[in-house]
Structures are given as C-alpha cells and as structure tokens.
Amino acid sequence: MTVIRNPIYSSHRSSHSHSLSPSTEKNRVLPAPDQPIAKKMGGDISVLDQNILYICNKMHSLKTKLSPKEFIHAFVISAEPKLSYLRQHWAQPKGINSTMALVDVIGHKIKKTPSGREAWATFIQQEAIKILQSEEPPRGNYPVGGFHSSASVNQDFFTLEEKEAHSTQLVKHMPFLYKTLMGILNPNNMVFPVEPEESPSSENNNPKGAAREDIPEDIASIAYEDSHQGPEGHHRQLETVVKTICAMVAFSRNRCNNGLQLHNAVQLFSCGISERVQEYMNYIGLSSSRRTAVSALKTLAKEQSKKLKSIMAKSSNLLIRPTICIDNIDMEERVHQSSIGHWTHTFRGTWGYVHLPNQKLLATLDPSELTISAYHQSLEQVKSMELNPTMFLPTLPEQEHDKKVWKSQIAKVLKEQIAESTDEDLSIPTSPPEIEVISHAAPDLHMLKLMDAFDNSAEGIGQVFESIIQQTGLTGDQFFAQLQPMDGDLATIQNFNCLRNQRAPSSVPEYCMNNIFFQLGASHTLWNISSAIFSHHIGDPSNMLDCGAWQHLEALGFAAHKAIQKKDFTLMVNQMERIFEALLCYCLMVKLDLNLGKLGEERLKLPADRWNSTVDEVYDSYCTSRARRDAVEAKNTKLSNTLLLLHDFSTVVEAKQSMKAGDVGRLIPTSGLHPTSVYEEVSPT
C-alpha cells in the first residue's frame, strides 16, 4: 500500500503560498493532518471516496455526533477566524466557479425527488424575488431618473432614438429580469422559424438583397415598427416583448418609471382608442392614464405653437414661404347608449400642416421667379396661350417609357402569381426604369392645430384662413405680403376661388388674396382622377348582364357597392389595382395555356427567353392601341371594354407605384395618358 500526504493540507501549512485552480478546489477535501491515505482499499472504492468515508466516521465518533450537513452548515456560517480563513476564496474570483459547482451538485441531488424539486423551486423563487426587488431604475426626473412629466415632455421624447434609449436604460438597471425572460423565450439562443402572416406572394414584395427601408409600404398598411424577416426578425420580436415586460414591471412597482407608458398613452389617444380600453391598458401597466395623455398633448401643443410662430416669423427671409396644406376632417364621438344631452356628435373641421421647403431645392431656384409679381405675370400669359391637342399627346420617349411600364406591370403579375424566371438579369424587370427620384429624406412638417371651421363654403374657407393667420403669429399685412403656396383638394380650391371672386375687385391685399397660390396635392389628384375612371367603368351592379368592373370585384370577393367611397379613396385605388392585376393574370394564363385550377400551386420555372416572349405577347395582344382598335373593328364589345379598362386602370396603378417610389419623373408622363372625358369630369371649371 502506497502512502501519500494530503497536498492541500500541506499547502495550508506552508502559509498558503500556492493558490489552487478552480478544478482542484472543486474536488479537494480536508482529511485529518498527517493521516495516511490509500490509493485503493479493495473493491472499486476510490481514494477520494475512502477519504470522505474516513472523515464521516470520524465526525460520527465524536462525543457530539456531527452529520455532514451539520458540518457544512457550521463550516459556512462559523465566525471563527481560522474557519473564515479557510473559506476566504469561496466568493472571490479564484473560487467562485468551484463554489457554484458545489451549489449545482447539491441542487441536482435535491431535485431527484418530487419534494426536493418543490423545495428547490421555492428556494430559487425566493432568491429570484430578492434579486428582482433589488433591481430598479433610478428615481428622479429624466435623464437622471426614469420619470417623464407630462408638463415638460417635448417632441424629441417620441423619436425612435429616445425610445431605444429608454429600453437600454431598463435593460441596464434590470438585467436579471431581462436575461431571465430572454432565456425563457429563447433558450440557448436558439433560432425558431417565424410563421409568415402574409400570403406567399408577400415574399416577392421584398426583392432579394433589397433593404426593408428601401421598399415603400402599401398605402393602407400601418406597422408598429420595422419588421425584419428570418432569425433577426425573430430575435427582435423577442427583445421587444421582453423590454415591454420589463417596462410594465418597473411601472407597476413605481409609477414614476413611465417612459413607455407615456409614449403609448399619447399614441393610443391620438389614434382614437376608446377611454375604456385605455383604462384597461393603464391597469395592466402598458399605458399611462387618459388624463396624463391629454396633459402631455397640451404641453406638446404649446411647444408646437411657439415653434410654428418662430418658423413663420423667419419665413420672410426665405425665397419662398413654407407650403400650407389643409384638408377637411370629420370626427365622430360615438355614444353607445344615448340619453338627453348625451348622444353621438360629429365634429366637422379642418386640419393641416406647414411644409418647410428643402434648402437644397431652394438653392436650384431663381429668386426672381418666386415673387408675387412674377406669379401674376405668368397668369396673364395664360390668357393668350394657344392650346393645341398635340400638347397633350405623349412624345416618343414618353411612349417608349409607357411601353416599359406596361411590360413591368405584366412581369410583376407573372412573378407574383404564376412563374419565376430562371435568370432575372436577362428577364424583363418587374419595375420600370427610374427617371427622376426625389430625395428620401423625411420632410420637415409642422402640424397646425385642428380648426373648428369647415372649408365647405366661402364663409368656411374664410374662417380657416383667419385661424391659420392666428396660428402663424403673422399680421394680415405680413401674411398677404408674400407669395403663399397652399395645397388642398378640389372642393377647397373651388370654395377659395368663390371667396376671392366675392371680394373682387379690391386693391387691399388681405381682401383680394392674390398672393395665395392653391394647387392640388398629388394624392388628391390621383383620387379625383381614379374616382372618375372607376365611376366610368364600374357599370350597373343591379343589371346582371352588365359586364362592368363590378363583376370583377364580386369575383374577387369584394362588395361592389363599397368600392367607391368618398371617405376611403385609398381603398378605391387598391381595388382598382386588384382588378387590373387579376385581368393581367388571366391574360397571362391564356398565353401560357394554364387552367385556373393550377394557379396557386408550385410556381413555373421559365427561362429568360420564354419569360420575355410571354410578356411581349400579352403586351401586343391586350395592351396596345392596335389591340384596342382591332377589338372595335371586330365589334367585340366585351373585349373592347375590357381593354379600355386595362388601359385606364394601368395609369392609376402606375401613378400609385411611382408615388410610392418617389419618382416624379414617372408620375408626370402618366398624367398625359388619361382619356379626355376623365379630365372633363374632374376639371375644376
């Protein structure tokens, strides 16, 4: 039998001159000094196990018998200096790893029985509660603390950067809760596939290699935040959930930690959420109260009022004044159970904003052409202008661009609904070439206060102007002394012209209002022309023999009587786009000899030459002026009307897409492709 000395005890006798590694400290034991230890003592008992048995027997043979648990408990809590010296590294960096390994093996042993698992869970729960109670964002006003007062909040508080800063502070001061929740939702940083909420065609809306922010969102879609696909999107979703929970816990413990709640309260109130729902959101810690939201909005309104007056006071130094955009608005306060003095009200008024001109754009303009006299001189030239029908016809370059637009629209439907090209570089693209793309920089907008004046009459538009002058802080002489561009819808412009005609002739600027220059906004122009085109093609839904556009709407599952609504022009344009793409899809199926039942199955794989030839065939057969003329000569009324519908709807779809892409070069030629009868319907004269 080989006899060895305990190296650990020897190291203690040599004044602990050598420190032990975590792995050595984890497995060390303390037998009696100078006690011989056998490497093997029969059977399979190891030296370590034999030493442990020896120590246990020694403790049991004492006058006051000592169990292993009593020994460990006394060894840990004893205040004896010598024992404290022996455990001095347990909580230090040198020994913390082996200490936690000891706790882990004890927990593993305890969790082998149901009662042990319950006791261990209770213990861990109590420890977790103690840690969570010790973690809290600092108190005090922001930025020292987490409190945001509704009486001092400003516009910068609602920026994305500030929101991220609040979330970062929460994670910094509540790391245990954040890491625990992230570990629950995403154990071991595993990547889980996210089930798509949109149809498979939505994948084609994001071209390979294109950034999400470079793709314009649909007009009718509203996103809470930028959504990413794949593992990054899933991780970002989990982070948002966890940070929201942390904010709810912090707010529930201390109502002064209200960064997320104040942000949500103002947004929810502005979006028209009911008071009952907001009370519930406040109850669960997701939002501040309605009273706090109203107070914050009043503070923001005061800040905006001062900023607007400051901007308009400096506008006299600019080449051109900021554009004022106005539109009417109807707000309904619905009462579920009416009573005397308590019923549903509809408030009719006007809203608007001030759009500051881009400084880079102003640098390219001639100051002499931006004065009131230059404006009036250009209007005088209109009287003697000779109008020639050829002025409204597209030029050869515009015709060539129109051809590319048609083919890109056909290729887009082909890619989204039917097939994929094996070589996209050689295939006809799904987007037309760019002409003149405007800057993607966010515009500098400043909101006007809602005006309790309705611009549906000459008197109403006059009240709107009085309110605008009051909000800008300018006097009447200052407001009417410089050219003032304004945007509005067709009815607003007609009412303004009526008001100006009632005051003519007059030499007083504030009476004649000759400095006001109204123009139709791009969206209003699109809506007006789209409404006229759609009304022309909708047909008679009461006549089942009528083959108007209402038949296509019903086939697509949309009620025809809801298509044209004055309060939802976006829906109307979207339905026109659906009809247009459905017709193109049918034309493609005819050329590819496909049955309707095969649509929606696995996509076809078309080589580039077959892809291009299919698009060219559809264009030549259904989208050219020759095709429309041949249909008329053949006296095929249904085909002729369908091709006319395709032609007219194509311009609306291209106008919408070019506006989303910010390409005014594509938008301007589109306006010259509409039928003359449409202009007669929407003309303000």
matplotlib code that plots the C-alpha trace (Angstrom):
import matplotlib.pyplot as plt

x = [0.0, 1.4, 1.2, 0.9, 0.4, -2.5, -1.2, -3.9, -3.2, 0.5, -0.2, -2.1, 0.8, 3.2, 1.2, -0.9, 1.8, 0.2, -3.3, -5.4, -7.1, -10.9, -10.9, -8.6, -10.5, -13.8, -12.6, -10.5, -11.2, -9.7, -8.8, -7.1, -3.5, -0.7, -3.4, -2.2, -4.4, -4.6, -4.9, -7.1, -8.5, -10.3, -13.2, -13.8, -13.7, -11.6, -9.1, -11.4, -14.4, -12.3, -11.2, -14.8, -15.9, -13.0, -14.0, -17.6, -16.7, -14.5, -17.4, -19.8, -17.4, -17.2, -18.9, -21.2, -22.0, -21.8, -23.6, -22.1, -24.9, -24.3, -20.6, -21.0, -23.6, -21.4, -18.3, -20.0, -21.6, -18.9, -17.3, -14.1, -11.2, -9.4, -12.5, -13.2, -9.7, -10.2, -13.3, -12.0, -11.9, -15.4, -17.0, -13.9, -13.0, -10.4, -13.0, -16.4, -16.6, -16.0, -18.4, -21.2, -20.3, -20.9, -24.3, -25.1, -24.4, -26.4, -29.3, -29.0, -29.2, -32.2, -34.2, -34.2, -37.4, -40.7, -40.5, -36.9, -37.9, -40.6, -38.3, -35.6, -38.1, -39.3, -35.7, -34.8, -38.0, -37.3, -33.8, -35.0, -37.5, -34.8, -32.7, -35.6, -36.5, -33.0, -33.1, -34.9, -34.3, -33.0, -35.6, -35.9, -36.6, -35.2, -32.3, -31.1, -34.1, -36.9, -39.8, -41.2, -43.5, -46.5, -46.0, -42.4, -42.4, -41.3, -41.3, -37.9, -39.3, -41.3, -38.4, -37.1, -33.8, -35.3, -37.4, -34.3, -32.5, -35.4, -35.2, -31.5, -31.8, -34.3, -32.1, -29.1, -30.9, -33.0, -30.5, -31.7, -35.3, -34.3, -31.9, -34.4, -37.2, -34.9, -33.7, -37.2, -38.3, -35.0, -33.1, -29.5, -30.0, -31.9, -33.4, -37.0, -38.7, -41.4, -44.7, -45.5, -48.6, -48.9, -49.6, -46.6, -46.7, -45.5, -42.1, -41.9, -42.6, -39.1, -36.6, -33.5, -30.8, -33.1, -33.2, -36.5, -36.4, -35.9, -39.2, -42.2, -45.0, -48.5, -50.6, -53.1, -50.6, -49.6, -46.7, -45.9, -42.2, -40.0, -40.4, -37.5, -37.6, -35.7, -33.7, -33.0, -36.7, -37.5, -34.8, -36.0, -39.5, -38.4, -36.4, -39.5, -41.6, -39.1, -38.4, -42.1, -42.5, -39.6, -41.2, -44.5, -42.9, -40.9, -44.1, -46.1, -43.5, -43.0, -45.4, -42.6, -40.9, -43.3, -41.3, -43.0, -46.4, -46.4, -45.3, -48.1, -50.7, -50.2, -50.1, -53.2, -55.2, -54.1, -55.2, -58.7, -58.6, -61.7, -61.4, -62.4, -59.6, -57.0, -58.1, -57.5, -54.1, -53.3, -54.5, -52.1, -49.2, -48.9, -50.1, -50.5, -53.9, -56.1, -55.7, -51.9, -52.1, -54.3, -51.9, -48.9, -50.7, -51.5, -47.8, -46.8, -49.4, -47.9, -44.4, -45.6, -47.4, -44.3, -42.2, -44.7, -44.7, -40.9, -40.7, -43.3, -41.6, -38.4, -40.2, -39.8, -36.1, -36.7, -37.0, -40.5, -42.7, -43.4, -46.3, -49.5, -51.5, -55.1, -58.0, -61.3, -61.9, -64.9, -64.6, -67.4, -67.8, -70.0, -72.2, -73.3, -76.3, -77.9, -79.7, -80.8, -77.8, -75.6, -75.7, -73.4, -71.8, -70.0, -67.4, -66.6, -63.4, -60.1, -56.7, -53.4, -49.6, -46.8, -44.2, -40.8, -39.1, -35.9, -32.9, -31.1, -34.1, -34.3, -30.6, -31.5, -34.3, -34.3, -35.4, -36.8, -39.3, -40.7, -42.3, -45.9, -45.4, -43.8, -46.7, -49.3, -47.3, -47.3, -51.1, -51.5, -49.6, -52.1, -54.9, -53.1, -51.8, -52.9, -53.8, -53.0, -54.2, -50.7, -49.6, -51.4, -50.1, -47.1, -43.8, -41.7, -39.6, -42.8, -44.3, -41.2, -41.3, -45.1, -44.2, -41.7, -44.2, -46.8, -44.2, -43.0, -46.6, -47.2, -43.9, -44.8, -48.1, -46.3, -43.8, -46.2, -48.9, -47.7, -44.0, -40.4, -37.6, -34.5, -32.4, -33.7, -30.8, -31.9, -35.6, -37.9, -37.9, -40.9, -40.2, -39.9, -36.6, -36.2, -36.5, -36.3, -36.4, -36.9, -34.9, -35.9, -35.1, -38.0, -39.9, -39.8, -43.5, -45.2, -48.8, -51.5, -54.0, -57.3, -59.6, -63.3, -64.1, -65.3, -63.9, -67.2, -68.2, -66.8, -67.6, -65.9, -62.7, -62.5, -62.7, -60.0, -57.7, -58.4, -57.4, -54.2, -53.1, -53.7, -51.7, -48.8, -48.5, -48.3, -50.4, -52.7, -50.2, -47.4, -49.3, -50.5, -47.3, -45.5, -46.4, -48.0, -48.3, -51.0, -52.3, -55.9, -58.5, -60.7, -63.6, -61.3, -59.9, -63.4, -64.5, -61.4, -61.9, -65.5, -64.4, -61.8, -64.4, -66.8, -64.1, -63.0, -62.2, -60.1, -56.7, -56.2, -54.0, -55.8, -59.1, -58.2, -55.9, -53.9, -50.8, -52.5, -51.5, -53.5, -52.5, -53.9, -51.8, -50.6, -52.8, -55.9, -55.2, -54.8, -58.0, -60.1, -58.9, -59.2, -62.7, -63.7, -62.2, -63.6, -67.1, -66.8, -66.0, -67.9, -71.1, -74.6, -74.5, -78.3, -78.1, -76.6, -76.0, -73.8, -70.1, -68.6, -65.8, -68.3, -68.3, -64.6, -65.0, -67.7, -65.5, -62.6, -64.8, -65.4, -68.8, -69.2, -71.3, -68.4, -65.8, -66.3, -66.3, -65.5, -64.0, -61.8, -60.1, -57.2, -59.5, -60.8, -57.4, -56.4, -59.4, -58.6, -55.2, -56.6, -58.9, -56.1, -53.7, -56.5, -57.1, -53.4, -53.2, -56.0, -54.3, -51.0, -52.9, -54.4, -50.9, -49.4, -52.3, -52.9, -56.1, -57.4, -57.1, -53.4, -53.0, -51.6, -49.7, -45.9, -44.6, -43.5, -39.8, -39.5, -36.2, -35.5, -36.4, -39.8, -40.4, -39.7, -41.7, -44.7, -44.7, -44.3, -47.2, -49.5, -48.5, -49.0, -52.3, -54.1, -52.2, -51.5, -53.7, -53.7, -55.2, -58.0, -58.6, -58.8, -61.4, -63.5, -63.3, -64.2, -67.3, -66.3, -67.8, -66.8, -63.1, -63.1, -64.4, -62.0, -59.0, -60.2, -60.5, -56.9, -55.6, -57.3, -56.6, -52.9, -52.4, -53.8, -51.7, -48.5, -49.3, -49.7, -46.5, -44.5, -45.7, -44.7, -41.3, -40.9, -40.2, -41.8, -40.3, -42.5, -45.6, -45.6, -45.9, -48.7, -51.0, -51.0, -52.4, -55.9, -59.0, -60.2, -63.6, -62.0, -60.5, -63.9, -65.3, -62.7, -61.9, -62.5, -64.0]
y = [0.0, 3.3, 6.1, 9.8, 13.0, 15.4, 18.1, 20.5, 20.3, 20.7, 23.8, 25.3, 24.5, 26.4, 29.6, 29.0, 30.2, 28.5, 29.1, 26.2, 26.2, 26.1, 22.5, 21.5, 23.5, 21.9, 18.3, 19.0, 17.5, 18.2, 14.9, 14.8, 16.1, 13.5, 10.8, 8.2, 7.8, 4.6, 4.8, 1.6, -0.3, -3.2, -3.3, -0.2, 2.5, 5.4, 7.2, 10.3, 8.2, 6.5, 9.8, 11.0, 7.9, 8.3, 11.8, 10.9, 8.1, 10.5, 13.0, 10.3, 9.0, 12.4, 12.9, 15.3, 13.5, 15.7, 14.9, 16.0, 18.6, 20.0, 20.1, 22.0, 24.4, 25.2, 25.5, 28.1, 30.3, 30.0, 33.2, 31.5, 33.3, 30.1, 28.7, 32.1, 31.9, 28.5, 29.7, 33.1, 32.3, 30.8, 34.1, 35.5, 35.2, 32.5, 30.2, 31.3, 28.7, 25.8, 27.2, 27.4, 23.9, 22.8, 24.5, 22.9, 19.4, 19.9, 21.2, 18.3, 15.9, 17.7, 17.7, 13.9, 13.6, 15.5, 17.0, 18.1, 19.7, 21.6, 22.8, 23.7, 25.7, 27.5, 28.4, 29.6, 31.6, 33.4, 34.2, 35.4, 37.7, 39.1, 39.9, 41.4, 43.6, 44.9, 45.9, 49.1, 52.1, 55.2, 57.5, 61.2, 63.2, 62.1, 61.9, 61.3, 59.1, 57.4, 59.9, 61.9, 64.6, 65.3, 69.0, 69.1, 66.5, 67.6, 66.3, 64.7, 62.2, 60.5, 59.8, 56.3, 57.2, 58.2, 55.1, 53.0, 54.9, 54.2, 50.5, 50.5, 52.0, 49.5, 46.6, 48.2, 48.5, 45.3, 42.8, 39.8, 40.1, 40.8, 37.8, 35.5, 36.3, 36.1, 32.7, 31.5, 32.7, 31.8, 29.1, 28.7, 31.4, 29.0, 30.3, 29.4, 29.9, 32.6, 31.5, 34.0, 36.0, 37.2, 35.2, 33.5, 36.3, 38.7, 37.2, 38.7, 42.1, 42.1, 41.5, 39.5, 41.8, 44.8, 46.6, 46.8, 50.5, 50.9, 49.2, 51.5, 50.2, 49.9, 53.0, 51.3, 49.4, 50.6, 48.9, 49.3, 49.1, 47.9, 44.2, 42.0, 38.5, 35.4, 34.9, 38.7, 39.4, 36.7, 37.9, 41.5, 40.4, 38.6, 41.6, 43.9, 41.5, 41.3, 45.0, 45.7, 43.3, 45.0, 48.4, 47.0, 45.6, 48.8, 50.9, 48.7, 49.0, 52.7, 54.8, 57.3, 54.8, 55.8, 56.2, 53.5, 54.2, 57.9, 57.2, 54.6, 56.8, 59.7, 57.4, 55.5, 58.6, 60.2, 57.1, 57.3, 54.4, 54.3, 55.5, 52.1, 50.3, 52.9, 52.5, 48.8, 49.4, 51.6, 49.0, 46.3, 48.8, 49.3, 52.9, 56.0, 57.3, 59.3, 62.4, 62.1, 61.7, 64.9, 66.8, 65.7, 66.7, 70.1, 70.6, 69.4, 71.8, 74.7, 73.8, 73.4, 76.7, 78.5, 76.7, 77.4, 81.1, 81.2, 79.4, 81.7, 84.8, 83.7, 82.8, 86.3, 85.7, 82.6, 82.6, 81.0, 80.6, 77.2, 75.4, 75.2, 72.0, 71.8, 69.3, 68.8, 66.2, 64.6, 63.3, 61.3, 60.9, 57.8, 57.2, 53.6, 54.4, 57.7, 59.9, 63.5, 65.7, 62.7, 61.4, 60.9, 64.0, 64.6, 67.4, 68.9, 70.9, 71.4, 70.0, 70.9, 71.3, 73.5, 72.0, 73.7, 73.8, 71.8, 74.1, 72.1, 72.5, 76.3, 76.6, 75.5, 78.0, 81.5, 84.1, 86.4, 83.8, 83.3, 86.7, 87.8, 89.9, 87.0, 84.8, 87.3, 87.8, 84.1, 84.0, 86.9, 84.9, 82.0, 84.1, 84.4, 80.9, 78.8, 75.3, 72.6, 69.0, 67.8, 69.3, 66.6, 63.7, 61.8, 62.2, 59.4, 59.0, 59.0, 56.4, 54.2, 54.6, 53.8, 50.5, 49.7, 50.5, 48.1, 45.3, 45.8, 45.6, 42.4, 40.9, 41.8, 39.9, 37.0, 36.8, 37.2, 34.8, 32.3, 31.8, 32.6, 33.4, 31.2, 34.2, 37.5, 39.5, 38.7, 38.9, 41.9, 43.6, 44.0, 47.7, 50.4, 52.4, 55.3, 58.8, 61.4, 60.1, 62.7, 62.7, 60.1, 62.5, 62.9, 66.2, 69.0, 69.1, 71.1, 70.4, 73.1, 73.0, 71.5, 74.3, 74.4, 75.7, 73.7, 74.5, 73.6, 77.1, 80.6, 81.6, 78.5, 78.9, 82.5, 81.2, 78.7, 81.5, 83.6, 80.6, 80.0, 83.6, 83.5, 80.3, 81.5, 84.7, 86.9, 90.0, 90.3, 92.6, 90.2, 87.1, 88.6, 90.4, 87.4, 84.6, 81.8, 78.3, 76.1, 72.5, 71.4, 69.2, 70.2, 71.4, 73.6, 75.2, 75.9, 77.4, 79.6, 80.8, 81.6, 83.6, 85.5, 86.3, 87.7, 90.1, 91.3, 93.9, 95.1, 96.7, 95.6, 92.5, 90.9, 91.3, 90.3, 87.4, 87.5, 86.1, 82.8, 80.1, 76.8, 73.6, 70.1, 67.6, 64.5, 62.3, 64.4, 64.4, 60.7, 60.2, 62.6, 61.0, 57.5, 58.2, 59.4, 56.5, 53.9, 55.5, 55.3, 51.6, 50.4, 49.6, 48.8, 46.2, 45.9, 44.5, 41.0, 41.3, 44.3, 43.4, 46.4, 46.4, 45.5, 41.9, 41.7, 43.0, 40.4, 37.7, 38.8, 38.7, 42.4, 44.1, 46.3, 48.9, 49.6, 50.2, 53.9, 55.7, 59.4, 58.8, 56.0, 56.8, 54.5, 51.5, 52.5, 52.7, 49.4, 47.7, 49.2, 47.7, 44.3, 44.3, 45.3, 42.6, 40.0, 40.8, 40.7, 37.3, 36.0, 37.2, 35.5, 32.3, 32.4, 32.8, 30.1, 27.8, 27.3, 26.2, 28.2, 25.2, 25.1, 28.7, 28.8, 25.5, 25.3, 28.2, 27.5, 27.9, 29.9, 30.6, 34.2, 33.9, 32.3, 34.9, 37.8, 36.3, 35.7, 39.3, 40.6, 38.5, 39.8, 43.3, 43.1, 41.3, 43.3, 46.4, 48.3, 50.8, 48.4, 45.7, 48.1, 49.2, 45.6, 44.8, 47.7, 46.7, 43.2, 44.5, 42.5, 44.8, 42.8, 42.6, 46.3, 47.4, 45.2, 46.5, 50.1, 49.2, 47.8, 50.9, 53.4, 51.3, 51.0, 54.7, 54.7, 51.8, 53.3, 56.7, 54.9, 52.9, 55.9, 58.0, 55.1, 55.0, 58.8, 59.0, 62.3, 61.6, 58.5, 60.3, 63.3, 61.4, 59.3, 62.3, 62.7, 59.2, 59.6, 59.9, 63.4, 62.6, 62.0, 65.5, 66.9, 65.1, 66.3, 69.8, 72.5, 74.7]
z = [0.0, -1.1, 1.5, 0.4, 2.2, 1.7, -0.7, 0.3, 4.0, 3.2, 1.3, 4.2, 6.5, 4.1, 4.7, 1.6, -0.7, -3.7, -5.0, -6.3, -9.7, -9.7, -10.8, -8.0, -5.4, -6.6, -5.7, -2.7, 0.8, 4.2, 6.0, 9.3, 9.2, 8.5, 8.0, 5.5, 2.5, 0.4, -3.3, -3.4, -0.4, -2.0, -4.4, -6.6, -3.9, -4.9, -2.8, -2.6, -1.5, 1.1, 2.5, 2.6, 4.5, 6.9, 7.7, 8.1, 10.5, 12.5, 12.8, 13.8, 16.5, 18.3, 21.6, 19.9, 16.8, 13.7, 10.4, 7.1, 6.6, 10.1, 9.4, 6.1, 7.7, 10.6, 8.4, 6.3, 9.0, 11.6, 12.7, 13.9, 12.2, 11.3, 9.6, 7.9, 6.6, 5.1, 3.1, 2.2, -1.6, -1.8, -3.0, -4.7, -8.4, -7.6, -6.0, -7.2, -10.0, -7.7, -5.2, -7.8, -8.9, -5.3, -5.2, -8.6, -7.5, -4.2, -6.3, -8.6, -5.7, -4.2, -7.4, -7.7, -5.6, -6.0, -2.5, -3.3, -6.6, -4.9, -2.1, -4.6, -6.8, -3.7, -2.7, -6.2, -6.4, -3.1, -4.3, -7.6, -5.8, -3.7, -6.8, -8.7, -5.7, -5.6, -9.3, -10.1, -12.5, -10.7, -9.3, -10.3, -13.4, -16.7, -17.6, -14.0, -13.3, -15.2, -14.7, -17.6, -16.6, -18.9, -18.2, -19.6, -22.3, -25.7, -29.3, -29.0, -26.5, -29.2, -31.5, -32.2, -30.7, -27.4, -27.3, -27.8, -25.1, -22.6, -23.4, -23.0, -19.5, -18.5, -19.6, -17.8, -14.5, -14.7, -16.2, -14.2, -15.3, -18.9, -19.1, -17.4, -19.8, -22.8, -21.6, -21.3, -24.7, -26.5, -24.6, -25.7, -28.3, -30.5, -33.7, -34.2, -37.6, -37.7, -39.3, -42.1, -41.5, -45.1, -48.2, -50.1, -52.6, -49.8, -50.2, -53.7, -52.2, -50.8, -53.6, -52.8, -51.5, -51.0, -47.7, -45.9, -45.6, -49.4, -50.2, -49.9, -47.7, -49.1, -48.7, -46.4, -44.2, -40.8, -39.0, -35.3, -36.1, -38.9, -39.2, -40.3, -41.7, -40.6, -37.4, -37.0, -37.1, -34.5, -32.1, -32.5, -31.7, -28.6, -27.5, -27.9, -25.9, -23.1, -22.9, -22.8, -19.8, -18.1, -18.6, -17.3, -14.1, -13.5, -13.9, -11.6, -8.9, -9.3, -11.4, -12.0, -14.4, -17.1, -20.3, -22.4, -20.7, -21.5, -25.1, -25.5, -23.8, -26.3, -29.3, -28.3, -27.5, -30.8, -32.7, -31.3, -28.8, -26.5, -22.9, -21.6, -23.5, -22.4, -18.8, -19.1, -20.7, -17.8, -15.3, -16.7, -16.9, -20.6, -20.8, -18.6, -17.9, -20.3, -18.1, -18.4, -22.2, -22.5, -20.3, -22.5, -25.7, -24.3, -23.5, -27.0, -28.5, -26.6, -27.8, -31.4, -31.3, -30.3, -32.9, -35.7, -34.9, -34.9, -38.2, -39.9, -38.5, -40.3, -43.5, -44.8, -45.3, -47.4, -51.2, -50.9, -47.9, -46.4, -48.1, -46.1, -46.7, -45.5, -45.7, -44.1, -41.4, -39.7, -36.2, -34.6, -30.9, -30.7, -27.7, -27.2, -25.0, -25.9, -23.3, -23.0, -23.7, -24.2, -27.8, -30.8, -32.2, -35.4, -35.4, -38.8, -39.1, -40.9, -40.2, -41.8, -41.6, -42.7, -45.0, -44.9, -48.3, -48.8, -48.7, -51.4, -53.7, -53.0, -54.0, -57.5, -58.0, -59.5, -56.8, -59.4, -60.4, -56.9, -56.3, -56.4, -59.5, -61.4, -60.4, -61.6, -64.8, -65.6, -65.0, -67.5, -70.1, -69.7, -71.2, -74.5, -74.6, -77.5, -76.7, -79.2, -78.9, -79.6, -76.4, -74.5, -76.6, -75.3, -77.0, -78.5, -75.3, -73.2, -75.5, -75.1, -71.3, -71.3, -73.1, -70.4, -67.7, -69.3, -69.6, -66.0, -64.7, -66.7, -65.4, -61.8, -62.0, -63.8, -61.0, -58.1, -59.3, -61.9, -62.5, -61.7, -64.1, -64.1, -65.0, -63.6, -65.1, -68.6, -67.9, -68.3, -64.8, -62.6, -62.1, -64.8, -65.1, -62.8, -64.3, -61.5, -58.0, -55.3, -52.1, -49.5, -46.6, -44.2, -44.9, -42.3, -41.3, -38.5, -37.7, -37.3, -34.6, -35.6, -36.7, -35.9, -39.3, -42.2, -45.7, -47.5, -48.3, -49.0, -45.4, -44.0, -46.0, -44.8, -41.2, -42.0, -43.2, -40.1, -37.9, -40.0, -39.7, -36.0, -35.5, -37.6, -35.5, -38.5, -39.1, -42.0, -43.8, -43.2, -44.3, -47.6, -48.5, -49.9, -52.3, -50.2, -51.8, -50.5, -51.1, -50.9, -52.5, -55.4, -53.2, -51.1, -54.2, -55.6, -52.3, -52.2, -55.7, -54.8, -51.8, -53.8, -56.6, -53.9, -52.8, -56.3, -57.3, -54.4, -54.1, -50.5, -50.4, -47.5, -49.3, -52.9, -51.6, -54.9, -53.1, -52.4, -54.9, -54.5, -56.1, -56.0, -54.0, -55.7, -53.7, -54.3, -58.0, -58.0, -56.0, -58.2, -61.5, -60.1, -58.9, -62.3, -64.1, -61.7, -61.9, -65.7, -65.7, -62.6, -64.6, -63.2, -60.4, -60.5, -64.0, -64.1, -67.9, -67.3, -67.6, -65.8, -63.2, -60.5, -61.9, -61.3, -57.7, -56.9, -58.4, -56.2, -53.1, -52.6, -52.4, -55.4, -53.6, -51.1, -53.8, -54.4, -51.1, -50.7, -47.2, -48.3, -51.6, -50.7, -50.7, -54.1, -55.6, -54.1, -55.5, -59.0, -58.7, -57.7, -60.8, -63.1, -61.8, -62.0, -65.6, -66.5, -64.7, -66.8, -70.0, -68.9, -68.2, -71.7, -73.3, -71.1, -71.6, -67.9, -66.1, -63.3, -61.0, -61.4, -60.2, -56.7, -57.0, -57.4, -59.5, -63.0, -63.9, -67.1, -68.9, -69.7, -73.4, -72.6, -69.8, -72.2, -75.1, -72.8, -71.6, -75.1, -76.4, -73.6, -74.3, -78.1, -77.7, -75.0, -74.1, -77.3, -79.2, -82.1, -79.9, -78.8, -82.4, -83.6, -80.9, -82.0, -85.7, -84.8, -82.9, -79.9, -77.3, -74.2, -75.3, -76.3, -73.0, -71.1, -73.0, -72.3, -68.6, -68.7, -70.3, -67.9, -64.8, -65.8, -65.5, -62.0, -60.9, -62.4, -60.7, -57.3, -57.8, -58.9, -55.9, -53.6, -55.2, -55.1, -58.8, -60.1, -63.5, -63.8, -62.4, -64.7, -68.0, -66.5, -66.3, -70.0, -70.7, -69.4, -71.6, -72.3, -70.9, -67.5, -67.4, -68.2, -65.1, -62.7, -64.1, -61.5, -64.1]

ax = plt.figure().add_subplot(projection="3d")
ax.plot(x, y, z, "-o")
ax.set_aspect("equal")
plt.show()
